[in-house]
Amino acid sequence: MKVRHIQDRDWNRIIEIQKQSYPVDLIESKGSLQAKEMTSTDTCFVVEIDNNIEGYLLAMPYTHGKSPSINSVEIFDKNSNNLHIHDFCISASHKKNGYGRKIIKDLISASSFKCFKSISVISVMKSQYFWESIGLSVVEPKEPQALSSYGNDAIYLSMKLT
Ligand SMILES: CC(C)(COP(=O)(O)OP(=O)(O)OC[C@H]1O[C@@H](n2cnc3c(N)ncnc32)[C@H](O)[C@@H]1OP(=O)(O)O)[C@@H](O)C(=O)NCCC(=O)NCCS
């Protein structure tokens, strides 16, 4: 398994994995996904397993406690010391094999996350247990209404980085 930065040719596969991972309400346009990567190339990745792309992670600096609406193409706060994990997927055929937790734990200890004081995520589709198993915990968001576009079960979690 290898985690590397995103290249232009990766986007079709990223979109494919997104489609197999989320219900239609949570699907974002290619432009919206690419906006995150353009903001913060260093914190966005694809996951290769046996030389195929089997996952991706899009994360960008974003004010702690706040969150972008689904499908937004807004300009993010590049100076925030909180890294927001906007989207993380492992392909259907490789889920629940331990890849997801290993990837996040490795990235937390890697140099590209070192300049951030915390990480955050909005848990959807009952993935709260996954994030808690890595060390994130539920916190009150600054703008609870901003979570509404993520569905009724959306929960904001975060974790301090040392
Ligand atoms: C969430 C996701 C990235 C996790 O990746 P993964 O490789 O399947 O996770 P792991 O195999 O490392 O799982 C680690 C633990 O979390 C649990 N877990 C994994 N996915 C979970 C989920 N969606 N909900 C609840 N628990 C989950 C595993 O059972 C495992 O538990 P255990 O240690 O008690 O056995 C992956 O399931 C996925 O792509 N889901 C669809 C998209 C999604 O929901 N992304 C998160 C958006 S917030």
The ligand as a MOL file (V3000), in Angstrom:
LIG
                    3D

  0  0  0     0  0            999 V3000
M  V30 BEGIN CTAB
M  V30 COUNTS 48 50 0 0 0
M  V30 BEGIN ATOM
M  V30 1 C -14.5750 5.1500 6.6520 0
M  V30 2 C -13.5140 4.4050 5.8260 0
M  V30 3 C -12.5920 5.4150 5.1470 0
M  V30 4 C -12.7070 3.5500 6.8040 0
M  V30 5 O -11.6780 2.8660 6.0980 0
M  V30 6 P -11.4140 1.3090 6.3400 0
M  V30 7 O -10.1540 0.9380 5.6600 0
M  V30 8 O -12.6360 0.5700 5.9790 0
M  V30 9 O -11.2240 1.3000 7.9550 0
M  V30 10 P -10.4080 0.2420 8.8470 0
M  V30 11 O -10.4910 -1.1080 8.2090 0
M  V30 12 O -9.0560 0.7860 9.1330 0
M  V30 13 O -11.2930 0.2430 10.1680 0
M  V30 14 C -10.8310 0.5910 11.4590 0
M  V30 15 C -11.9630 0.3350 12.4460 0
M  V30 16 O -13.0860 1.1830 12.1220 0
M  V30 17 C -14.2380 0.3850 11.8080 0
M  V30 18 N -14.9090 1.0380 10.6800 0
M  V30 19 C -14.4530 1.1460 9.4050 0
M  V30 20 N -15.3390 1.8130 8.6570 0
M  V30 21 C -16.3620 2.1360 9.4660 0
M  V30 22 C -17.5750 2.8340 9.2610 0
M  V30 23 N -17.9070 3.3280 8.0580 0
M  V30 24 N -18.3920 2.9970 10.3110 0
M  V30 25 C -18.0630 2.4940 11.5300 0
M  V30 26 N -16.9200 1.8090 11.7890 0
M  V30 27 C -16.0910 1.6320 10.7710 0
M  V30 28 C -13.6920 -0.9910 11.4360 0
M  V30 29 O -14.6530 -1.9880 11.6470 0
M  V30 30 C -12.5050 -1.0920 12.3840 0
M  V30 31 O -12.9710 -1.4340 13.6700 0
M  V30 32 P -12.1710 -2.4560 14.6490 0
M  V30 33 O -10.7980 -1.8990 14.8230 0
M  V30 34 O -12.9730 -2.4820 15.8950 0
M  V30 35 O -12.1350 -3.7630 13.9280 0
M  V30 36 C -14.1620 3.4910 4.7620 0
M  V30 37 O -14.9740 2.5650 5.3960 0
M  V30 38 C -14.9610 4.2340 3.7190 0
M  V30 39 O -14.4350 4.6380 2.6950 0
M  V30 40 N -16.2790 4.4310 3.9570 0
M  V30 41 C -17.1550 5.1280 3.0050 0
M  V30 42 C -16.8760 6.5980 2.9640 0
M  V30 43 C -16.9250 7.2190 4.3460 0
M  V30 44 O -17.8430 7.0140 5.1320 0
M  V30 45 N -15.8990 8.0260 4.6370 0
M  V30 46 C -15.7990 8.7520 5.8890 0
M  V30 47 C -16.4030 10.0710 5.6910 0
M  V30 48 S -16.4790 10.9370 7.2460 0
M  V30 END ATOM
M  V30 BEGIN BOND
M  V30 1 1 1 2
M  V30 2 1 2 3
M  V30 3 1 2 4
M  V30 4 1 2 36
M  V30 5 1 4 5
M  V30 6 1 5 6
M  V30 7 2 6 7
M  V30 8 1 6 8
M  V30 9 1 6 9
M  V30 10 1 9 10
M  V30 11 2 10 11
M  V30 12 1 10 12
M  V30 13 1 10 13
M  V30 14 1 13 14
M  V30 15 1 14 15
M  V30 16 1 15 16
M  V30 17 1 15 30
M  V30 18 1 16 17
M  V30 19 1 17 18
M  V30 20 1 17 28
M  V30 21 1 18 19
M  V30 22 1 18 27
M  V30 23 2 19 20
M  V30 24 1 20 21
M  V30 25 1 21 22
M  V30 26 2 21 27
M  V30 27 1 22 23
M  V30 28 2 22 24
M  V30 29 1 24 25
M  V30 30 2 25 26
M  V30 31 1 26 27
M  V30 32 1 28 29
M  V30 33 1 28 30
M  V30 34 1 30 31
M  V30 35 1 31 32
M  V30 36 2 32 33
M  V30 37 1 32 34
M  V30 38 1 32 35
M  V30 39 1 36 37
M  V30 40 1 36 38
M  V30 41 2 38 39
M  V30 42 1 38 40
M  V30 43 1 40 41
M  V30 44 1 41 42
M  V30 45 1 42 43
M  V30 46 2 43 44
M  V30 47 1 43 45
M  V30 48 1 45 46
M  V30 49 1 46 47
M  V30 50 1 47 48
M  V30 END BOND
M  V30 END CTAB
M  END
